[in-house]
Amino acid sequence: MKTFNTYYTDEKDLEEFISTNSIKDSSSLLIQVFTAKNDKNFIQSVTTQIDKFLPNSFLIGSTTDGEIKDGDVTTGHTVISFSLFENSALKIFISNEFENYRDAGEKLATNLIEPNTKAIISFIDGIGSNGEEFLNGISSIDSSVIVAGGLAGDGARFVSTYIFTKEHVFSRGVVGVSLNSEVLKIYSDYSFEWLPIGVELHITKAVDNRVYTINDKTAYDTYAYYFGEDIAKMLPAVGIEFPLIIKRDGINIARAVVAKEDDGSLIFAGNLHDGDIVMFGYGDSDAILARVDKHYNNFLDKSIESIFIYSCMARRRFMPKTICRETKPFNAIAPTSGFFTYGEFYSSDRKELLNQTMTTLALSESDASKEQIVVLDDNR
């Protein structure tokens, strides 16, 4: 397989990029669009242009809180990633018709998963969704298929996000593509390094991803008590910097605020339950950057041809001047693209919704060995 990444500027440059790189129209061509332009008309214009030049391709896309092209991080741009598979078949699904997000996950999995499905790349809306229930729905159909991707963003406005294909643009919905092959190799990894701080807190009333009370105070009042009223008033935007951390199966998992309600309850990207013990979390930039070598070294001895990064908006906002030091090394291994999300999907022994993490999905249809790669970075 081969992947080519570009910034979208206009139709003429798009056509020239496709021609220059000899990107052939094919039902084995996967196009991912990551855009900061949170405008339905703009999205439809771009996807219509792509369809004009590559009508047989499959396209999925998401709005963002930052974009990744060839390892470089930007905001305010639109990145288009073209991945041409040689020995893999693609299948696409999009829907805004479901009872809840578990049902959405079940429907997506039922429509996409085949006996030789190796992975699903999926995006869902980032404001009113429940990523944990979505993954639970997929797992109820097939617990073995790797799922990558995440929740759409809207530049930390927390008003409306979009997921889309060529034909549809939905502000509430799910989209995914399955990668079906006998030879495709999938490698996944994640980096966290957010530290629990302060005292243990108890969730005293929660329903799915809506937390009403913590230590018998409203969730909002709990944030105001520990961080001050000025910080609490900035929720949910500031909540991504101070998530709740819970330990599940021995792993620290963050839950970030994505909305606040008039009754003082807060909506999180994933579920919390009555009786859960949580702590506030805070990022450690030194620890994040110290782990960069470990994570790209995990891929160095693999015959990787494409890498996709789906990383939490918190990482980009927490380290705006140094975030490229985490993403850029991967592009020395293979063409790297992706976006900054409101929540990330990761699969290991089980499917997890994560926050504050960088997740990486590496793909290859080749067995060819890689030469030794040396990544040069004078700032490291």
Backbone torsions as a table, in degrees:
resi	resn	phi	psi	omega
1	MET	NA	156.8	177.3
2	LYS	-134.3	144.4	177.6
3	THR	-126.6	136.4	177.2
4	PHE	-126.8	132.0	-178.0
5	ASN	-118.7	143.6	178.6
6	THR	-151.5	159.1	168.0
7	TYR	-87.0	140.0	174.1
8	TYR	-82.9	130.8	173.8
9	THR	-120.3	-54.5	177.0
10	ASP	-158.3	176.5	-174.9
11	GLU	-64.3	-38.8	-178.2
12	LYS	-63.5	-47.1	179.7
13	ASP	-66.3	-34.7	177.1
14	LEU	-62.6	-46.4	179.1
15	GLU	-62.5	-40.2	-179.9
16	GLU	-66.0	-40.7	179.2
17	PHE	-63.2	-42.7	179.2
18	ILE	-62.6	-43.0	-179.0
19	SER	-69.6	-45.1	-177.1
20	THR	-61.6	-37.2	-178.0
21	ASN	-94.3	7.4	177.2
22	SER	52.3	45.1	178.3
23	ILE	-79.6	111.0	-175.0
24	LYS	-89.8	139.6	176.2
25	ASP	-65.4	132.0	-175.7
26	SER	-164.8	151.9	172.7
27	SER	-75.4	-2.9	173.9
28	SER	-102.7	13.7	178.1
29	LEU	-100.4	116.3	177.0
30	LEU	-101.1	127.2	177.7
31	ILE	-115.6	126.9	173.7
32	GLN	-113.7	133.4	179.5
33	VAL	-118.5	124.5	179.0
34	PHE	-119.2	112.0	-171.8
35	THR	-129.8	138.0	172.9
36	ALA	-84.3	-10.9	-178.3
37	LYS	-80.5	95.7	-173.2
38	ASN	-84.2	59.7	-174.3
39	ASP	-135.3	121.1	-175.1
40	LYS	-61.6	-41.1	-179.3
41	ASN	-64.9	-40.3	177.5
42	PHE	-63.0	-45.1	-179.5
43	ILE	-60.5	-44.7	179.9
44	GLN	-64.6	-35.2	178.0
45	SER	-64.8	-45.0	-179.3
46	VAL	-65.2	-46.3	-177.5
47	THR	-67.9	-31.5	175.7
48	THR	-65.8	-40.8	177.7
49	GLN	-64.3	-43.0	178.6
50	ILE	-62.0	-42.5	-179.7
51	ASP	-64.4	-31.7	178.6
52	LYS	-61.9	-41.7	-176.6
53	PHE	-89.0	-29.2	-173.9
54	LEU	-135.2	67.9	-172.4
55	PRO	-66.9	-24.6	-177.4
56	ASN	-91.0	-4.2	-177.8
57	SER	-76.2	165.5	174.3
58	PHE	-109.2	136.1	-176.2
59	LEU	-130.8	132.2	168.8
60	ILE	-130.2	151.2	-178.0
61	GLY	-155.2	168.1	-177.6
62	SER	-151.4	148.5	166.8
63	THR	-79.9	161.9	-162.2
64	THR	-136.6	172.4	163.4
65	ASP	-117.7	35.0	-177.6
66	GLY	137.4	150.1	-174.6
67	GLU	-123.5	155.3	178.3
68	ILE	-126.2	121.9	176.3
69	LYS	-131.1	121.9	-178.5
70	ASP	49.7	37.1	177.3
71	GLY	85.4	-14.9	179.2
72	ASP	-83.1	145.4	-177.4
73	VAL	-107.2	133.5	177.4
74	THR	-135.6	168.2	167.2
75	THR	-130.6	152.7	177.5
76	GLY	80.1	10.0	-176.9
77	HIS	-115.2	173.5	172.6
78	THR	-123.9	120.7	178.3
79	VAL	-105.0	134.2	174.7
80	ILE	-118.4	126.4	179.8
81	SER	-114.6	124.8	179.8
82	PHE	-109.0	119.1	179.4
83	SER	-121.4	114.4	-179.5
84	LEU	-101.3	114.7	178.4
85	PHE	-90.0	149.2	178.7
86	GLU	-104.7	-32.9	-174.7
87	ASN	-132.4	33.8	179.4
88	SER	-137.2	144.4	177.1
89	ALA	-106.5	147.1	-177.9
90	LEU	-112.9	148.2	175.8
91	LYS	-141.2	134.5	-171.2
92	ILE	-119.7	151.0	178.1
93	PHE	-149.4	137.2	173.0
94	ILE	-142.4	143.8	-179.7
95	SER	-158.2	147.3	167.7
96	ASN	-124.6	16.4	-179.1
97	GLU	-114.9	98.0	178.8
98	PHE	-161.0	156.5	-177.2
99	GLU	-74.6	-41.8	179.8
100	ASN	-156.3	-179.4	-172.2
101	TYR	-78.6	-21.1	170.1
102	ARG	-66.5	-44.7	176.6
103	ASP	-60.2	-39.2	178.7
104	ALA	-62.2	-42.0	178.5
105	GLY	-64.7	-40.4	178.6
106	GLU	-63.1	-43.6	-178.6
107	LYS	-66.9	-42.5	178.8
108	LEU	-61.4	-46.6	-178.6
109	ALA	-64.4	-41.6	-179.5
110	THR	-61.6	-36.9	-178.0
111	ASN	-81.9	-24.3	-172.2
112	LEU	-104.5	-32.6	-168.8
113	ILE	-81.8	129.3	175.9
114	GLU	-121.5	171.7	-177.9
115	PRO	-56.6	-29.2	-177.5
116	ASN	-108.1	21.7	178.3
117	THR	-69.6	124.1	179.8
118	LYS	-96.1	-33.9	-176.4
119	ALA	-159.9	159.1	172.3
120	ILE	-126.0	130.4	169.3
121	ILE	-101.8	124.4	-173.0
122	SER	-140.3	143.7	173.8
123	PHE	-126.0	142.1	175.2
124	ILE	-132.6	161.2	-178.9
125	ASP	-61.0	150.6	-168.0
126	GLY	-102.3	-3.0	-175.0
127	ILE	-103.8	-57.5	-175.0
128	GLY	-98.0	6.1	-174.1
129	SER	-85.7	170.6	172.1
130	ASN	-130.2	97.6	-175.7
131	GLY	-64.2	-32.9	-179.8
132	GLU	-66.9	-44.8	178.9
133	GLU	-66.2	-35.2	176.6
134	PHE	-59.5	-47.3	178.9
135	LEU	-67.0	-36.0	176.3
136	ASN	-61.7	-36.5	177.8
137	GLY	-65.6	-42.1	176.6
138	ILE	-62.2	-45.4	-178.0
139	SER	-62.5	-30.7	179.5
140	SER	-67.2	-22.0	177.5
141	ILE	-92.9	-43.1	179.0
142	ASP	-156.5	114.7	-176.9
143	SER	-87.7	-5.4	-173.5
144	SER	-95.4	-22.3	-175.6
145	VAL	-74.0	132.3	177.3
146	ILE	-71.9	134.4	177.0
147	VAL	-120.3	129.1	176.6
148	ALA	-128.5	164.5	-178.9
149	GLY	124.9	-147.6	179.6
150	GLY	169.5	-166.1	-177.1
151	LEU	-90.2	135.3	-179.9
152	ALA	-63.7	154.4	178.1
153	GLY	-118.2	170.4	175.2
154	ASP	-143.6	42.2	176.1
155	GLY	64.7	32.6	178.1
156	ALA	66.4	19.8	173.8
157	ARG	-82.2	-28.7	179.1
158	PHE	56.0	46.3	178.6
159	VAL	-113.7	-54.7	-178.5
160	SER	-159.6	136.6	176.7
161	THR	-121.2	166.0	179.6
162	TYR	-132.4	142.2	164.9
163	ILE	-122.5	153.2	-170.0
164	PHE	-161.0	163.0	167.3
165	THR	-125.0	-167.3	174.1
166	LYS	-64.7	-36.3	-170.8
167	GLU	-92.4	-25.4	-171.4
168	HIS	-135.1	145.1	171.8
169	VAL	-130.1	116.3	-174.9
170	PHE	-121.0	136.5	172.5
171	SER	-87.8	-18.7	171.1
172	ARG	-129.9	112.4	-178.1
173	GLY	172.1	-179.3	179.1
174	VAL	-134.5	145.4	176.9
175	VAL	-139.1	148.5	178.4
176	GLY	-161.6	159.8	174.1
177	VAL	-133.5	134.7	176.1
178	SER	-97.8	144.0	178.3
179	LEU	-107.8	112.2	-170.4
180	ASN	-116.3	119.4	-171.8
181	SER	-166.3	155.4	172.2
182	GLU	-93.9	-15.3	-174.0
183	VAL	-116.2	-15.7	-176.0
184	LEU	-63.4	132.5	177.8
185	LYS	-106.6	137.2	-177.4
186	ILE	-120.5	129.4	175.0
187	TYR	-128.9	131.8	-179.8
188	SER	-132.4	154.9	-177.7
189	ASP	-156.6	165.4	173.6
190	TYR	-150.4	155.9	177.0
191	SER	-127.8	136.8	-176.7
192	PHE	-119.8	-84.0	178.0
193	GLU	59.7	34.3	167.3
194	TRP	-99.6	132.8	-171.1
195	LEU	-102.8	134.9	172.2
196	PRO	-70.7	135.9	-179.2
197	ILE	-131.8	158.6	174.5
198	GLY	80.3	-155.0	-174.7
199	VAL	-94.8	159.6	173.4
200	GLU	-71.7	138.6	179.0
201	LEU	-121.2	152.7	-178.8
202	HIS	-114.6	128.7	172.0
203	ILE	-73.4	116.6	-176.1
204	THR	-103.8	-16.1	170.9
205	LYS	-156.8	121.1	178.4
206	ALA	-150.2	146.5	172.9
207	VAL	-128.8	108.7	-175.7
208	ASP	55.8	-119.4	-176.0
209	ASN	-98.6	13.2	175.6
210	ARG	-105.9	116.1	-178.9
211	VAL	-102.0	119.7	-179.1
212	TYR	-87.8	-48.9	-177.1
213	THR	-137.2	145.9	174.0
214	ILE	-127.4	123.8	-173.6
215	ASN	52.8	37.0	177.7
216	ASP	65.9	11.3	168.9
217	LYS	-104.6	156.0	174.8
218	THR	-59.5	152.5	-179.5
219	ALA	-58.7	-40.2	178.1
220	TYR	-61.6	-46.8	-178.7
221	ASP	-63.6	-31.1	177.3
222	THR	-64.7	-44.8	175.7
223	TYR	-62.7	-41.5	-179.7
224	ALA	-64.2	-37.2	-179.0
225	TYR	-65.3	-42.7	-174.7
226	TYR	-88.4	-28.8	-175.0
227	PHE	-116.8	-9.0	-179.2
228	GLY	98.2	153.6	-176.5
229	GLU	-64.2	-36.3	-179.1
230	ASP	-61.8	-40.4	177.9
231	ILE	-68.6	-44.8	-177.8
232	ALA	-60.6	-35.5	-179.6
233	LYS	-64.7	-23.3	-178.8
234	MET	-86.9	-0.3	174.0
235	LEU	-63.7	144.5	6.8
236	PRO	-86.6	-8.9	-171.7
237	ALA	-57.0	-43.1	-178.4
238	VAL	-79.9	-15.1	-177.6
239	GLY	-64.6	-24.5	179.7
240	ILE	-66.9	-24.6	179.5
241	GLU	-81.8	-22.6	-177.1
242	PHE	-129.5	72.2	-179.0
243	PRO	-75.3	169.5	166.5
244	LEU	-89.9	137.9	178.6
245	ILE	-112.9	129.8	177.7
246	ILE	-125.6	144.7	178.2
247	LYS	-96.5	123.4	177.4
248	ARG	-129.9	127.3	-179.0
249	ASP	52.3	37.1	177.1
250	GLY	80.3	3.2	-177.6
251	ILE	-115.7	133.2	174.3
252	ASN	-75.0	125.0	179.8
253	ILE	-123.9	132.5	-179.7
254	ALA	-93.1	147.8	173.6
255	ARG	-127.1	115.6	-174.3
256	ALA	-101.4	145.3	177.2
257	VAL	-72.1	132.2	176.3
258	VAL	-119.6	-9.1	178.2
259	ALA	-165.0	154.1	173.8
260	LYS	-124.6	149.2	-176.9
261	GLU	-112.6	161.1	-176.4
262	ASP	-64.4	-23.8	-178.6
263	ASP	-85.4	6.4	179.5
264	GLY	90.5	-1.9	175.6
265	SER	-80.0	158.3	179.6
266	LEU	-124.9	142.3	177.2
267	ILE	-98.8	128.4	179.7
268	PHE	-108.8	163.2	-177.6
269	ALA	-66.6	-26.2	179.2
270	GLY	-138.7	177.8	-172.0
271	ASN	-75.5	148.9	165.8
272	LEU	-133.8	155.7	-171.3
273	HIS	-130.6	154.7	174.7
274	ASP	-53.2	131.4	179.0
275	GLY	92.6	-12.4	177.4
276	ASP	-60.9	139.3	175.3
277	ILE	-101.0	123.7	-175.5
278	VAL	-129.9	164.7	171.8
279	MET	-137.8	154.9	172.4
280	PHE	-70.4	152.2	-179.3
281	GLY	-118.9	153.9	178.4
282	TYR	-144.0	139.1	-176.6
283	GLY	-75.7	147.0	176.8
284	ASP	-119.8	99.1	-174.1
285	SER	-64.5	-36.3	178.4
286	ASP	-62.6	-42.0	179.6
287	ALA	-67.1	-38.1	179.0
288	ILE	-61.3	-50.3	-176.5
289	LEU	-72.2	-28.2	177.9
290	ALA	-68.1	-21.1	-177.8
291	ARG	-94.8	-1.6	-177.7
292	VAL	-56.7	-48.7	-178.1
293	ASP	-56.3	-43.9	-178.0
294	LYS	-58.9	-42.8	-173.4
295	HIS	-74.6	-41.0	178.1
296	TYR	-77.6	-23.1	174.5
297	ASN	-65.1	-26.6	177.1
298	ASN	-61.8	-20.5	-176.0
299	PHE	-106.0	-11.0	-169.0
300	LEU	-63.1	-33.7	-176.6
301	ASP	-93.3	10.1	179.7
302	LYS	-100.4	154.4	179.0
303	SER	-88.2	65.8	-171.8
304	ILE	-86.3	138.3	-179.0
305	GLU	-115.1	-20.5	179.1
306	SER	-150.6	143.9	176.2
307	ILE	-130.8	134.4	175.2
308	PHE	-119.9	132.5	178.9
309	ILE	-114.1	125.9	173.8
310	TYR	-120.1	103.6	-168.6
311	SER	-121.3	150.8	-176.6
312	CYS	-71.4	141.3	176.4
313	MET	-54.7	-30.3	-177.5
314	ALA	-61.3	-35.6	-178.5
315	ARG	-67.0	-43.0	179.7
316	ARG	-66.3	-40.6	-177.5
317	ARG	-76.4	-29.4	179.5
318	PHE	-75.3	-33.3	-179.0
319	MET	-129.0	60.1	-172.6
320	PRO	-60.7	-31.0	-176.6
321	LYS	-89.4	-15.1	-175.4
322	THR	-122.7	3.4	-174.6
323	ILE	-62.0	-30.6	179.2
324	CYS	-62.9	-24.1	178.6
325	ARG	-68.0	-17.8	176.1
326	GLU	-90.8	-34.3	-173.8
327	THR	-95.0	-33.8	-172.6
328	LYS	-64.0	-37.9	-178.1
329	PRO	-56.8	-30.7	-177.4
330	PHE	-64.5	-28.2	-178.1
331	ASN	-70.7	-15.8	173.1
332	ALA	-73.6	-18.1	178.3
333	ILE	-89.7	-47.1	-178.4
334	ALA	-162.9	159.4	177.5
335	PRO	-52.9	128.7	-170.7
336	THR	-124.1	128.2	177.6
337	SER	-144.7	170.3	178.4
338	GLY	159.8	-158.8	-179.4
339	PHE	-156.2	168.1	177.7
340	PHE	-97.8	127.7	-164.3
341	THR	-111.5	175.4	169.8
342	TYR	-99.3	13.0	179.6
343	GLY	161.9	142.4	-171.0
344	GLU	-119.3	143.5	176.3
345	PHE	-94.9	134.4	178.1
346	TYR	-141.5	140.4	-179.0
347	SER	-123.0	125.1	169.9
348	SER	-132.6	-109.2	174.0
349	ASP	-72.2	-24.5	176.6
350	ARG	-146.8	168.3	178.9
351	LYS	-87.5	130.3	-176.4
352	GLU	-126.6	139.7	165.2
353	LEU	-89.0	125.1	-178.9
354	LEU	-116.9	156.4	167.8
355	ASN	-128.6	158.9	178.3
356	GLN	67.4	7.6	-176.6
357	THR	-105.8	161.6	164.2
358	MET	-108.9	118.6	176.0
359	THR	-105.8	142.3	179.9
360	THR	-126.0	136.6	176.0
361	LEU	-122.2	118.2	-179.6
362	ALA	-112.9	138.4	-174.7
363	LEU	-128.4	150.4	174.5
364	SER	-160.0	140.2	169.8
365	GLU	-106.1	4.7	-172.9
366	SER	-110.4	152.5	172.5
367	ASP	-103.5	0.0	-176.9
368	ALA	-63.3	138.1	179.7
369	SER	-79.4	149.8	179.1
370	LYS	-92.2	145.4	170.4
371	GLU	-71.4	159.4	178.5
372	GLN	-58.9	131.0	-178.0
373	ILE	-105.8	133.4	175.7
374	VAL	-116.3	121.9	179.5
375	VAL	-99.4	120.3	-179.3
376	LEU	-100.4	128.8	179.3
377	ASP	-150.2	104.3	-176.5
378	ASP	-67.2	-16.3	-178.2
379	ASN	-89.9	-5.1	-176.5
380	ARG	-90.0	NA	NA
